[in-house]
Amino acid sequence: MGQLLEKGHRLSTKCSSNTCEIIQFLGGGGQGEVYKAKLANREVAIKWYFPGYLEHDTDLRERIEKLIKSGAPNNRFLWPEDLVLSTEDDTSFGYVMELRERRFKSLTDLMKRKIEPELHVLTTVGFELAFNFLQLHTMGFCYRDISFGNVFFDPSNGEVRICDNDNVDVNGTDGAIEGTPRFMAPEIVRGEASATTSTDLFSLSVLLFYLFMSSHPLEGLHESSIHSFDLPAQKQLYGLRPVFIYDPEDTSNRPDPNVHRNAIDSWPIYPSFLRELFIRAFTEGLRNPDSRIRESEWRSAMARLRDCIYYCSNCGEENFCDFETKSSNAICWSCGKNTRTPMYLQLGRHQISITRDTKIFPHHADKDSLYDFSNPVAEVSRHPTDPDRWGIKNLTQIKWTASAAGGKTLEVEPGRSIGIVPGTVINFGKTDGEIKIQ
Amino acid sequence: MALPGGELASRPLYFFWICDCSGSMGGQKIQSLNTAIRESLPEMKQVADENPSASIYLRVIEFSSGARWKNVQPVPLEKFSWSDLSAESTTDMGKAFEMVAEQLKMPPMPERALPPVLVLVTDGQPTDDYKKGLKAINDLPWGKKSVRIAIAIGGDCDLDMLQEFIGNPEIKPLSANNPEALARYIKWASTAVVKDVSSPQSQPVSRRAAANVQIPQPPAQGTDPDVW
């Protein structure tokens, strides 16, 4: 039950001068309450503030009007669309935003293992987070509160929704929110700085670490040795003496095997390039805000990580191929047995594992179309009559040329496939790709 | 298909309801308290659901002539159900404090936890030696770290005594002069206080704290007339 608005309560939108009617209470937080409402035949969400909160956050209305005017970076943000006001009660106000569909689940659900998405979905979530926060920052905005509670994703495909955008403001302006404990940059925890895009980058790194490791990057032996996890203890751990659990120089805060199993189990399964990024994020990036990993780096790493996925030849579980080690065998993290590493396609600077469901996108095949994952240009396909034969199918409208290892030249018409044989070089139009073994 | 690792490691948060069941609580007061706590449970469970870093366990002790645990072992919040209290006899609050202190020793308390939350709900003054029981709590490491809330029902409580129980001048006893105020305070203690002790929320700029645990502002009592 909400405290502020009753079912059937009517509010009016400021810009569009429509009436919206409260349908039901959805949830409450520290700032206000969120309701489902009907607005001109459309179901929307209304956030309505506690009058007491408005006394604290005096710039809120101006800030929201600015956000409404600028518009959302893209459809991943549940962004304020219009102000709503009450004719009966002028002590508060609210705003309209799109309803979050039920298919979107919280990262808390992932941390509690109420959902267990596949690893390639997690890489897509990571990619979407980096891509979309970059869009927000590119507009000159700072988010201020990247954390579990504000990000949702579809466990079937990794699509994200970013909520609680009412703390967003132009970077460099004073805000009402410092962030959420465990996600705040050390300089904020120490009371030396306010939230900026640079502290957003730290929070994003923490969120990505949680996403892949289901543990906190600074919670190791220093955390498990704390008896009472109160504010002084948290200030020490996250602000005064933060040490990354896998800091190569300072090993004092390694994960405690009795507490931090997730970190111990998860860390080794990722390719070294991802681990090195996390090391940078939580060593140099802890100490120097200017050395934090940029979203563009995370975006590139997430796309690369997705290309590393293959299936264990014993148990079928998703594994990540570490192309830098160039080993034909690896140990599957799930069944513990030796697994054959896959053949891969070297396409420009991209290395793409070849598995039963690999797709090649303009992102891979055209250096002018980076991060274009809209329509695949090729996919792995099975031979129509011989299920043991696999090929790469031409999904474009143009004919490919290919040369086999022995020198023979082949043409691959649109809709046809070329067999997967090491040494074959395929010209995808703008880039040559070679099928390789490790 | 599965993921490596399992659920995020969490710390336990032990939440104690310390409830006055003396004769003066009889009738409407005890029934209002039963209802208020029952009503607060779904939202408390929602708070727990939203916080992967804390596992909440509940304990309930009632005191009247002597004191009794309503549940012998701490019960995980998701399995907890409230069994109604009934009122009788004297106000042996000190005995309840002694029994709470026993449970704050290590063991049964684990070495790693969030600060325990002790919520005292009373309508009167102790009839036994409360100072001895309170000292037993204050002498323990987990007792020192505990966050204490006191809710006074009606106007007959000794607020100085409740302040002594709280042991922190920044937190005042809450006076609930009607059932609505009681319900608001019970909900606040079981949701807002729990949230802040387990610290998952967005932090406003003004909330930089020097204290061990930052306690949120309690809800306003309102202007409803006294109906006890």
Interface residues (C-beta under 8 A of the other chain):
Chain A: G27 G29 G30 Q31 G52 H56 D57 S106 T108 M111 K112 R113 E116 P117 E118 L119 L122 D145 S147 F148 G149 D164 N167 D174 G175 A176 I177 E178 G179 T180 P181 R182 M184 G191 S194 Y210 M213 S214 S215 E219 S224 I226 H227 S228 F229 D230 L231 P232 Q234 V259 H260 R261 N262 A263 D265 S266 I269 E317 E318 W333 S334
Chain B: M1 A2 L3 P4 G5 G6 E7 L8 A9 R11 Q46 D49 E50 N51 P52 S53 E111 R112 A113 L114 P115 P141 W142 K145 S199 P200 Q201 S202 Q203 P204 V205 S206 R207 R208 A209 A211 N212 V213 Q214 P216 Q217
